[in-house]
């Protein structure tokens, strides 16, 4: 589409933009003790420094709505060594 203007003319263009769908990702899983396989509650799971969650009583975590890209992921808990990917 092209818009033509004559000298001194003013035009108003009202436009409805259609969003481009972005496929957001989800990271989910379980955190367990490496020795006992018991679920670990309240592990902080951080994605890219700005998205985070904590595990529930079953050790389950889910971080939804992650935009496409590469991210560092870390798992931390006061009683365990921090793991970073």
N, C-alpha and C positions, 0 to 999 in steps of 0.2 A: 504494500500500500504506500502511496506517496501523497504528500500533502503539499498543495501549491498555495503560495501567498502572493497577493498583489501588494503593491506599495501602500503602506499605512493600514493594512488590513489586520484585524485581530480575529483569531479563531479559537474556539474552545474545543478541546478533544477530551471526552470522557472515555476512559479505557478501563475495562475489566481484565486484569491479568489472571492467567490460569497458572497456578503453582506447578512447578515441575516436581513430580514425586521423587523424593529421595529415599532410597531404601535404607532405613535405619537398622542397626544390628542390635542383638541382645547377647550378653555374656551371662551364662548361668552355670551352676554346678554345685558341688558339695565340697566342704573342707572337713577333713578328718585327721585325727592324730596318726602320724606315720607308724607309730609302734603298736597302738591298740585298735586302730580303725574306728575309734569312737568319734562321733560328730563333735565339732568344736563350735560353740556358741560365741557370738559377738566378735568374729574375725572381721576386721575392716578390709573391704575389697575396694581398691581404688583403680580407676581406669583413666589414664592420661592426666592425672592431677586435678581433674575437675568433676568427674563423675564417680560416685562412691555409694556403697551400701554396706550393710553388716549381715553376717550369717544369722539365721534363726536357730532355734533350739535343735533342729535336725541337721545343722551345718549347711543348710541350703542358702545360696545367694543368687540374686538376679540383678543385673544392671541393664535396663532397657534403654532404648533411644540413643544408641551410640552412632554418631555420624560416621560415614565412611572415612577411613584413614588408618594410620599406624599409631599405636598407643603403647605406653608402658603400663603394665598391670602389676599391682603389688597386693600381697596378702599379709596383714600384720595383726598381731595379738600380743599383749604384754607378756604372756607366759611362753611364747614360742619365737623362734627365729623368723624374721621377715623374709618372705620369698618375693622376688621380683622377676618379671619376664619382660 
